[in-house]
């Protein structure tokens, strides 16, 4: 601690700048994910998507934000006001703070200091290593499960039947898929022997920047990667698992009664969650910021995250929605056994093949 | 054991998937449906009563607004009923054009069905694709009648005017391109695991129940009953065309989906045959007491003007009697029962709307299922509120 305080002020400037740039970038990505979703799905559905606000509709997210900002705040009379107001925050904040532990690039030299491109980490020159949260994965899992409280609270406090059904669906869904997702990550723990995300990414360095990715290390981590991504989509309630807000069934599910900025927060939380799970998947399975050397690490990271986001949108444009019981069956009867066996299989593989 | 409570949810009249202004009061135990009570009448305009104060020609536009997704099919049923009562013969060209247009209407209606049905189950892209194709039929409608939805193109005695130049070419284009588009929808849905999981075993109604409830159309054929009015009680020259009547086996939503898709392909076949047999000729019957005279005559001769004025102002008398004429609409059997007292207005017109009758089975089909299944059942019944409420 003393060693940290003894550092010159320029070091802190560099650190704060890193946090700010990363956070603003994530915010912008979230805002433009909404735009990208409309454009991507638009093109897949032979239409143009937003075109009127700005060049090719580029100002659409800002226009949407402004519009929602000026909408009337409606709180239903029968609603439990405090919970109703606090729910969007609980949904939004965990979605963003998961980003604190995700390494989005290698170390960079700024003002002569080595800065690791990961928000919650420092470079310790005395040992020549990056120190980050040693339970980073656990932290992400924790934050991911916090988000559901926002949705459940929103569903319950609205005192509306559609919202209640949406909230119930959300809680059941999150619990079921968290288990499978967590077990899928266990394969990674076995490979890396660490819960620190920085360590996990460092472990994935390999020939051409690709060969070391956990996804390609052995067949069982490949399977784990696929299952983790599917479970992540289920956890963030996106099509085909968008039951909590199933528009054609529950009108708008848990956010039926929400308006104005409170609705915007749920909307942002949804996209922030999508960006987060894509970043987590990238970090755990797609080698983090590792890639062929012709591009810097952070560019590879962004490219991979954006590719996964594109996949989410692609899936949304293609698949119909699951039914509640089918979703549960898939989670408990298909993914959970597979991931359990997969953990054992990975362990055996490590023992036999190395 | 924790005590449970039955929750009553009011679905509609403003709800994204009740296809209009249907209101369903659903009693839920968790997500499982215990009871469904449909409440209808939000779109009631009194078409049957209105027709009693309108001449036979003036009643025709009201029929467009019944099943507003299939206006020409509604027109056909009505004009056939009145023509039967009058006993007039329709020229062959008019009959063939009517068949082409009603089959195009079937395509149009089924395209909306597949679009909304898929959207209800969550497949968004099919919705847009199907509406793209529907637009082609709509443009053709517009070219032929001036209106995209409320066409009123058929007339008692034939057609309001002959088809435009290039009609054959436009229809031929639809015939050539649509089967490929159907393949696209099937590619997205038919073998899609989620789609199959959602529709197989959903909304099962046995053939016996379907008959007892009076279900008609694709919903009946999906339950394995081989009954199609176009083949079994032909009208407007349908006996001349070769087409298959698809029949389902498992009585579920998936079978009804497949039946409708085959029906669309068969409709294309019928259009093709009709187009090949389309010959030049008159499009109005030789029945001056019923049909309007040609426009040149109206504008240039006093006799023509008086003739036109007489029909437009007081209509034409229809011999005393009663008639029931039913047609195979995209939704099912649409029947018109018209009683004439010999005057120029129907004494009583009763419409048998297929959607109304089919809706009656909704509780039978969705009880004990989940709320997501109910949405699929509404979609598979393919109801239109304009027809239910009239």
Interface residues (C-beta under 8 A of the other chain):
Chain A: X41 X44 X45 X46 X47 X161 X162 X165 X239 X240 X242 X243 X246 X247 X248 X249 X250 X251 X316 X317 X318 X319 X320 X321 X322 X323 X324 X325 X326
Chain B: X7 X9 X15 X16 X17 X31 X118 X119 X120 X121 X122 X123 X124 X125 X128 X129 X132 X188 X189 X192 X194 X195 X197 X198 X370 X371 X372 X373 X375
